[in-house]
Amino acid sequence: MNALRAVKLLHIAGARPNFMKVAPLMAAVESWNAGRAGAAGSHGAPVHFSQTLVHTGQHYDATMSDVFFRELGLPEPDHYLEVGSGTHAEQTADVLRRLEPVLLEKRPDLVLVVGDVNSTLAAALCAAKLQIPVAHVEAGLRSGDREMPEELNRLLADQLAELLFTTSVDADQNLAREGVAAERIHLVGNTMIDTLERLQAKALQGDTLDRLGLVPRSYALVTLHRPSNVDDAAQLGRVAGILIAIAQRLPVLFPVHARTRARLAAAGLLESLEPTPGLRLTEPLGYLDFVAAMAGARLVLTDSGGVQEETTVLGVPCLTMRTTTERPITVTAGTNRLVDPYHAEAVIAAVDATLGAPLPAAGRRPPLWDGHAAQRIVAVIAEWARSRPDR
């Protein structure tokens, strides 16, 4: 009988979008171990995983971090790096400096990074410099806009990764054009949708809409945090005017990202937004509340990547306030539409067109967005582990 393969995994979570992607991965690893999915036989040596969770602390307040961990069923992090806020350079450097001792102590067989935040790139770079293999979950997404910090993070993390797990065929094509070997690329589906599938029913059973005073399919949900929309005072003023105009058409719920709130306050715009009839600014919502608010909305206005995916599956019209998207499948196969945030009239026209059109009959699911992406990832990692020389 083949000897057991013990494989040490180390997961990196840094910002809120990461948590929804790490949670199903960790759960799938536990299911693999418990279900003896790595038993010997035609698959070769049995594989057993151990796993470590590192929270970099890139998102560090209770609503943006602790609540998500609790609602998603994530375990307490084994290591918390307490990186906090700062410039892109400061966050990246701090993750590198604080993660290296953890990697040297744990010596994992594989470091798993997810998404495209600063923690993603910093962890991939730190592991690669220590000759520790890296897997990138959500690889291959490209907007073509290198002014986006996330685009640079995506490009570089993919070059460093040995295993690249993609959500859609266009991501595979992007990687192939960049010279990534086909054997490193694995189309597995979308782990963010795994989490949505698992928790959507629980979210909808809650009293979120009642607590927020919302009537289903009669309000707009807004999320904005991209530097291109909130860092420039003139553009932020344009965005504020758009929100005021939308609130004249239907109620607007705007859970305000901490960074966005700070920019609004600095620009003196909170004073004009907060008293606006029909426009409600709240603190950021936990995962379950946000899913409930998103599922019940008549339309969503966002600059988030993950929200484009979630609204596609939920069947909610989404207007993305960006000129590019790294998730084009949500436009071609989903409910998403890009609107130019620098032209307020175009945004308002898109809102009016959306409100004048019937709601989608149902959500739309790109291939493999079925709630089982994490299981596919674990199976690929097991095969990868079996193929490696004995250490």
Secondary structure, DSSP 8 states (H G I E B T S, - for coil): ----EEEEEEEEE-SHHHHHHHHHHHHHHHHHHHTTTT-SBTTBS-EEEEEEEEE--SS-SIIIIIHHHHHHT----SEE----S--HHHHHHHHHHHHHHHHHHH--SEEEEESSSHHHHHHHHHHHHTT--EEEEEET---S-TTSHHHHHHHHHHHH-SEEEESSHHHHHHHHHTT--GGGEEE---HHHHHHHHHHHHHHHS-HHHHHT--TTS-EEEE---HHHHTSHHHHHHHHHHHHHHHTTS-EEEE--HHHHHHHHHTT-HHHHTT-TTEEEE----HHHHHHHHHH-SEEEE--HHHHHHHHHHT--EEE-SS--S-THHHHSSSEEE--TT-HHHHHHHHHHHHHS---SS----TT-SS-HHHHHHHHHHHHHHHS---
